[in-house]
Amino acid sequence: MRRREFIGLVGSAAVSPLASWAAGPDYVLHRLGFLGAPSASKYAPLIEALRAGLSDFGYVEDNNITLDFHWADGDNSRLPGLAKELVRDRVEVLITHGTPGTLAAKKATATVPIVMAVCGDAVAGGAVESLAKPGGNITGNTFFGPELAAKRVELLKECAQHLARAAVLVNPHNPISAPVLKAMVEVGARLDVVDALIKAAKPASLSVEEPTAFPLVNQYEDGQSHRFVGAGDFACPC
């Protein structure tokens, strides 16, 4: 996601919970928490974009807000504990990155406003009830992961009409994997494409047997997606 897009999406979503904070002479520092699944170094430019976006709306770090960053460094099992720490620290808004982080924050609090910076599919992933009426304390930006994944299979078949077998790589530790895979299998059946499921949490655990194509590598944190492409012996059908 480009810097300008990140500013618009996160900055505007965060304005609603912040709007009641007056910036008069007697204002106090308000505390924002950020729960990130990847490592800080991988997302440094986007974090600077977040700071710039908040500043555009009048919220300046160490002036009228503080930002408390908690990073899981690619280990989703750490997210629930980190989310609880942020809630215990009494953050007033909790910004999350990715479906696992959003779900961890949802379990940690039902009262602190949660702003999703990125989420694979907020409805399919279980973060909100619906887009029209999300309910609860969650707002922000969501993709439509299952629909996009299904479209990848359609495009792959269009590019290689002889395609009969495709490998689908999913992260077993990402909750969005199940609805994404379901959507791909359904469209694959309609197009006579057999989807071979491959589960791998890290490049070193990848094991592939004669896949024809490799349409999905986007459910990984900490910049790992591109490393999977070089970890297996994949043939391009186009």
N, C-alpha and C positions, 0 to 999 in steps of 0.2 A: 504494500500500500504506500502511495507517495505521501510526502510530508504534508502537502496542502490538503489532501483528502483526510488524513489523520486529524489535522487541526479542526476541520469542519465537523467531522463526525463526533469526535470525543468532546471537543470544546462546546459545541452546541448542546449535546446531551447533558453535559455537566452543569450547564447554566441553570436548568430548572431547580435542582436541589440547592444551588448556591444563591438563587435569586433573592432570598430573604435576608441575606447577610448585608447589613448596611456598612458602608465604607466611610462613616463619619469619624470625627476626631477621637471618639471613645471606642472604636471598634477593637476587637480582639483577634488574635491569630486563630484561624479555623484550620482544622487538621483533615487532610485528604490522605487516604491510603491507596496504594497501587499494588495489586496482586498479579504478578507475572509468572507464567509457567516457564518461559525460557530464561536465559541469563541476561543480565543487564547489558553486557558488552554487545550482544547481538542486536539490541533494540535501542541503542544510544541515540541515533538520529530521530527516532519516533518519540522518544521521551523528551527530547529538546523541542520537538513539534508540539507535544502536549503542553509543555511550559509556555511556549509561544502562544498557543491557542487560548489558554487560560488568561494569559496576560492581555490578549486582545479584548477580553471581556472584563478586564479590570481586576483580575485575581493574580497577584504577583507573589511568588515564593519568598518567604521571609519578610514579606510586607504585611499582607493580610491573610495569607495561607501558608501552611507547611505541607510538604509532600513526603509521605513515609512509604518507601519502596520495599516490598518483600518479594524476592525472586526465588523460584523453585529450581533454577538451573537445569531445566529439562526433566526433572524428577517429579511427576505428577503426584506421587504419594506424599510429598511434602506440603501440597497445597492446603489440605484441611487444617493442619496445624498452623500454617502461616496465616490463613484467614482468621482463625480464632485469635491469634496474637494481635492482628490489626483491630479486631472488634474489642478486645480487652484494652487496647491502647486508646479506645474511645475516638476513633476516626469518625468524622461526620459525613463523609462520602467515601464509598469504596469503589475504585475503578478496577475492572478485571480484564484480563487478556485471555481469550480462548474459552472453549466450552468447559474444560475441567476446572479452570479457575472460577468461572461464573457459578458453577454448581457447588463448588467448595464454599464460596462466599454466601450463596443462598442457604446452605445448611448452617452456616455460622451465625447468621443474623436474619431476622424478619423485620427489623426496624430501620437499620442503617440503609440509606439509599445506595443502590448498586448500579453503576454505570458500566455497561459492557463496551469496551473499546473494540473488541473483535469477538465474534461468536459464530461457529460454523452453521448452526441453525437453532435459534433460541427456542422454537416450539418443538421441533423434533428431538432436540437434545434435552428437553425437560426443564429449561430455565424459566419459561413463561407459559401461561395457558394458551394464549393466542396473541397475534400481533395487534389485532384491533383492541383487545382487552387483556393486556398482559397480567394485570392484577399484581398484588404483592408490592415489593419495593425495588423492582428491577426495571431499568430502561436502557437505551443505548443502541448499538449497531449490531445487526445480524446479517449473515449471508444466508443463502438458501442451498446449503451443502448437498442434500440428496438430489435436488433438481439439477444442480450444476454437474454432479457426478454422473447422473444419467445422461445428460447432454454430451459428456465426454465420450461415452460409449457410442452414442449415435454418430458423433463426428468421426470417431475412429472407424466405424463401419462404413461411413460414407467415403472416407479416404481410401479404405482397403476393403472393397466389397467382397473379396474372397475370405476375409477374416472369419475364423470359426472358433478361435480360442484366445482369450485374453486373461492376463494375470492382473489381479486386483490386490494391491498392497494396502493393508490397513493396520493402524496402530491399535492393538488390543486394549490399551490403557486410555484411549480417548472415547468418551461416551457417544460422540457423534458418529463413530464408525458403524454401528449397527444400522441406523436408518440410511446412511449413505450406501452401505453394501446392499441393503434390501432394494433400494431404488435402482442400483446398477444391475442386479440380478434380474429384476422384472423387465427392464428394457432389453437386457441381453437375451432373455428368452424370446422376446418378441422379434428380435433381429437374428435369431439363430446363432448367437454368440455364447459360448460356454465360458463362465467366469470362474477362474481358478483362484480361490482365496489363499492369500499368503499373509500370515500374521508375523510382524516383526516390530519390536519396540525400538531396536537400535540396528544400524547397518551390520554390525558383527553377527547378529542373529538371523540375518536374511538367508533363506534357503529356497532356491527356485529350481524347478524341474521343467525344462522345455516350454517356457511360456512363449506365446506368439507376440504379445504386445504388453505394454506397461502403462495403463491409462491413469493411475491414481497414486500420487505420492504427497498429498497435501495435508495430512493429519498429524504432522510431526512438529515438535517445538524445537527451539534452540538451533534453527538453521540446518536440521538434519536431512531435509527432503532431497536436496541435490546429491548428498552422499550416498543415498540408496541407489540412485541411478547407476553409479559406478560399482556397486557392490554385487550386482548379479549379471548374468550373461543373457541379455535381452536382444531379441531380433525385432527390427522395425518392419512391419508388414507393408508399408506404403511404397 
